[in-house]
Amino acid sequence: MIAHHEIALDGKNSASLREIREYVEKSLSEIPSLEGLTKRHIILAVDEAITSIFRNAVDYGDEETLSVFIEANDERISIQLDDSRCAFEWPEDSPVNAEHFREQRNNDLGIYLIQRIMDEISYSYRTGHQNTLTLIKFLP
């Protein structure tokens, strides 16, 4: 299965977030070998990633395009998120202690969840303001 969806993210309107969540959930529902809990975890990881992208659009007042590519086979699910905002640093490791999460009010908890849920994560930035975040989950 290969699926693709593009949406304009408007930092002033959260309806685009809901549209992407529904698209990801519908696409993952079409994968018969994907179990309920694993599916919910993947949706949570993608939700955290797109929420971070949306927050950046809000912070900078940008309208940007987000492309979501989902590819699945019997062995793995790959979800690629491409957006048009400025580059950011994807942390190699995320803090895991509760005190850090209480003190910090940023994306660290979301990044931690993504890292705990997904098996492989890669981030790249291409000149011309193109971020690509790829999340991979291996199926049992």
Secondary structure in CASP SS format (residue, H / E / C, confidence):
PFRMAT SS
TARGET T0000
AUTHOR 0000-0000-0000
METHOD secondary structure of the structure
MODEL  1
M C 1.00
I E 1.00
A E 1.00
H E 1.00
H E 1.00
E E 1.00
I E 1.00
A E 1.00
L E 1.00
D E 1.00
G C 1.00
K C 1.00
N C 1.00
S C 1.00
A H 1.00
S H 1.00
L H 1.00
R H 1.00
E H 1.00
I H 1.00
R H 1.00
E H 1.00
Y H 1.00
V H 1.00
E H 1.00
K H 1.00
S H 1.00
L H 1.00
S H 1.00
E C 1.00
I C 1.00
P C 1.00
S C 1.00
L C 1.00
E C 1.00
G H 1.00
L H 1.00
T H 1.00
K H 1.00
R H 1.00
H H 1.00
I H 1.00
I H 1.00
L H 1.00
A H 1.00
V H 1.00
D H 1.00
E H 1.00
A H 1.00
I H 1.00
T H 1.00
S H 1.00
I H 1.00
F H 1.00
R H 1.00
N H 1.00
A H 1.00
V H 1.00
D H 1.00
Y H 1.00
G C 1.00
D C 1.00
E E 1.00
E E 1.00
T E 1.00
L E 1.00
S E 1.00
V E 1.00
F E 1.00
I E 1.00
E E 1.00
A E 1.00
N C 1.00
D C 1.00
E C 1.00
R E 1.00
I E 1.00
S E 1.00
I E 1.00
Q E 1.00
L E 1.00
D E 1.00
D E 1.00
S C 1.00
R C 1.00
C C 1.00
A C 1.00
F C 1.00
E C 1.00
W C 1.00
P C 1.00
E C 1.00
D C 1.00
S C 1.00
P C 1.00
V C 1.00
N C 1.00
A H 1.00
E H 1.00
H H 1.00
F H 1.00
R H 1.00
E H 1.00
Q C 1.00
R C 1.00
N C 1.00
N C 1.00
D H 1.00
L H 1.00
G H 1.00
I H 1.00
Y H 1.00
L H 1.00
I H 1.00
Q H 1.00
R H 1.00
I H 1.00
M C 1.00
D C 1.00
E E 1.00
I E 1.00
S E 1.00
Y E 1.00
S E 1.00
Y E 1.00
R E 1.00
T C 1.00
G C 1.00
H C 1.00
Q E 1.00
N E 1.00
T E 1.00
L E 1.00
T E 1.00
L E 1.00
I E 1.00
K E 1.00
F E 1.00
L C 1.00
P C 1.00
END
